[in-house]
């Protein structure tokens, strides 16, 4: 790695460990539905299977389609 890249990386702020929870909270509060790929990325998964799952204090329920993907509703537990 060139010296510049290491220096730039060292100056980056640490990721916000609560960002995922804030995003899920906002999605649930607004009743937004997410396609499978976006929800999987937000949860740090490669894909989602089944019609319902719980993680991080939220329930994710498959509710229909978002284009060619499934749509998921987010509920806070």
Secondary structure, DSSP 8 states (H G I E B T S, - for coil): --HHHHHHHHTS----TTHHHHHHHHHHHHT-EEEHHHHHHHHT-S---SSEEEETTEEEEEEEEETTEEEEEEEE-
